[in-house]
Amino acid sequence: RFVDHKYSNTQTYSMRVTGVDGWAVTESFQLEGGAGAGRQQVVVGADEMSFVLRRLAVERTAIEFSPYLMARGDAALRAHWSSRSSGYPGGQQEGSWMVTSRVHGEDTVSVPGGSFKVTRVDVSGRREQGAVLGSAITASSIPARFLYQVWYAPEARRYVRVRHQLWSIGGALIGDDSLELVSYKTE
């Protein structure tokens, strides 16, 4: 379930893994109620530290960070963590982002889909100086800083909760959304 806390919008979607070939995970994505662009199929690299965009509606996109990074357990996560994550796709403005990551210890989290032992990962970023130039008018809308928190659950082989916040050059909160697992089953 995707919740946009800034603009009070909630959308539910289904995600189905349709194939796994090494680290390549093929998944099928569909918005509940048939809204949006229909069923979308994509291949996600489970060993890649990168962002994945999910088109939810004409002007809505959910941003996911490496959804399957813990698919092979915590050791895999820590082994791949030395890599630098790829750029940040938030906002339409060009510019380089300095992205940092931090892995936290184990915890337990409850979401509508159940209670899980998780490892929290924080990914944060700032635009490099000079990349956020703009007038006072655009200072309230150009993304300059983000915090992306993700709770990976080995049992689900995916994350079960995400919180993504985005601030403008002027410091205003311009994006605040979350994703939570509502239900899941293994086959």
C-alpha positions in Angstrom: 0.0 0.0 0.0 1.3 3.4 -1.0 0.4 6.4 1.1 1.2 10.0 0.1 1.1 11.8 3.5 1.6 15.2 1.9 -1.5 15.1 -0.4 -3.6 12.5 1.4 -3.6 9.8 -1.3 -3.6 6.1 -0.8 -3.2 3.4 -3.5 -2.9 -0.3 -3.2 -1.2 -2.6 -5.6 -0.1 -6.2 -6.0 3.4 -7.3 -6.7 4.1 -10.9 -7.9 7.5 -12.4 -8.5 7.1 -14.3 -11.7 10.7 -15.5 -12.0 14.2 -15.5 -10.5 17.4 -16.1 -12.5 20.4 -15.6 -10.3 20.1 -12.1 -8.9 17.6 -11.0 -11.6 14.0 -10.9 -10.2 11.2 -10.6 -12.7 8.1 -9.2 -11.1 4.6 -8.2 -12.2 3.0 -5.0 -10.8 -0.7 -4.1 -10.9 -2.7 -1.3 -9.2 -5.8 -2.4 -7.4 -9.0 -1.8 -9.2 -7.4 -1.8 -12.6 -6.3 1.9 -12.3 -3.1 3.1 -14.0 -1.2 1.7 -16.9 -2.3 -2.0 -16.4 0.0 -4.8 -15.4 3.6 -3.8 -15.6 6.4 -6.3 -15.8 10.0 -5.4 -14.9 13.3 -7.1 -14.1 15.0 -5.9 -10.9 18.6 -6.7 -10.0 18.5 -8.0 -6.4 22.2 -7.4 -6.0 22.0 -3.7 -7.2 21.8 -0.8 -4.9 19.6 1.4 -7.0 16.1 3.0 -7.1 13.2 1.5 -8.9 10.3 3.7 -10.1 6.7 2.4 -10.0 4.1 4.4 -12.1 1.0 4.6 -9.9 -1.0 7.2 -11.8 -0.5 10.0 -14.4 1.3 12.2 -11.9 2.3 9.7 -9.2 5.3 7.5 -8.9 6.5 5.4 -6.0 10.2 5.2 -5.5 11.6 1.9 -4.2 15.2 1.3 -3.2 16.6 -2.1 -4.0 13.4 -4.0 -3.1 15.2 -7.5 -3.0 18.5 -6.5 -1.5 18.1 -8.9 1.4 16.6 -11.7 -0.7 19.7 -13.8 0.2 19.8 -12.7 3.8 21.6 -10.2 6.0 25.1 -11.3 5.0 24.3 -10.5 1.3 23.1 -7.1 2.3 26.2 -6.3 4.3 28.5 -7.7 1.6 27.0 -5.5 -1.1 26.8 -2.4 1.1 30.3 -1.3 0.3 29.0 -0.3 -3.2 27.8 3.2 -3.7 24.1 3.4 -4.5 23.2 4.8 -7.9 21.7 8.3 -8.3 18.5 9.5 -6.9 15.4 9.9 -9.2 13.4 12.3 -7.0 12.2 15.4 -8.7 12.4 16.4 -12.3 15.4 18.7 -12.0 18.8 17.5 -13.2 21.7 17.6 -10.8 24.2 15.4 -9.0 23.3 13.8 -5.7 25.6 12.9 -2.9 24.0 9.7 -1.6 25.0 8.0 1.7 23.7 4.9 3.4 23.6 3.4 6.9 22.6 -0.1 8.0 20.9 -0.3 11.4 20.7 -3.4 13.7 17.8 -5.8 13.9 14.4 -4.8 15.1 10.8 -5.9 14.8 8.2 -4.0 12.9 4.4 -4.5 12.5 2.6 -3.7 9.3 -0.8 -4.7 8.1 0.8 -7.8 6.5 2.2 -9.1 9.9 5.1 -8.6 12.3 8.6 -9.2 11.0 12.2 -9.2 12.2 13.8 -6.5 10.1 17.0 -4.6 9.3 16.5 -0.9 8.7 18.5 0.9 6.1 18.6 4.7 5.8 19.6 6.2 2.4 19.9 9.9 2.4 21.1 12.4 -0.1 21.8 16.1 -0.9 22.4 17.8 -4.2 25.9 18.8 -4.8 26.5 22.6 -4.4 25.7 24.4 -7.5 23.2 21.8 -8.6 20.3 23.5 -6.8 20.5 27.0 -8.2 17.2 28.7 -8.7 15.1 31.7 -7.9 13.1 32.3 -4.7 10.1 31.1 -6.6 11.6 27.7 -7.5 13.3 27.3 -4.1 10.1 25.9 -2.7 9.7 23.2 -5.4 13.2 22.0 -6.4 14.3 18.9 -4.4 17.5 19.4 -2.5 17.5 16.7 0.2 15.9 13.3 0.8 15.7 10.6 3.5 14.6 7.2 2.4 14.2 4.6 5.2 13.5 1.0 4.3 12.8 -2.0 6.6 14.0 -5.3 5.0 12.5 -8.6 6.3 14.4 -11.8 5.5 11.1 -13.8 6.0 9.4 -11.8 3.2 12.6 -11.6 1.1 11.8 -8.0 0.5 11.2 -4.8 2.4 7.9 -4.6 4.4 8.0 -0.8 5.1 9.4 2.3 3.4 9.3 6.0 4.4 10.5 8.5 1.9 10.7 12.2 2.6 11.9 15.0 0.3 12.8 18.6 1.1 13.2 21.7 -1.2 16.2 24.0 -1.4 14.2 26.3 0.9 13.8 23.5 3.5 10.1 22.9 2.9 8.8 19.3 3.0 7.7 18.7 -0.5 7.2 14.9 -0.5 6.3 12.5 2.3 5.1 9.0 1.4 5.3 5.5 2.7 4.8 1.9 1.4 3.7 -1.0 3.6 3.2 -4.6 3.0 -0.5 -5.4 3.4 -0.3 -9.2 2.8 1.9 -11.8 1.2 2.1 -15.4 0.5 4.9 -17.7 -0.8 4.3 -20.4 -3.4 
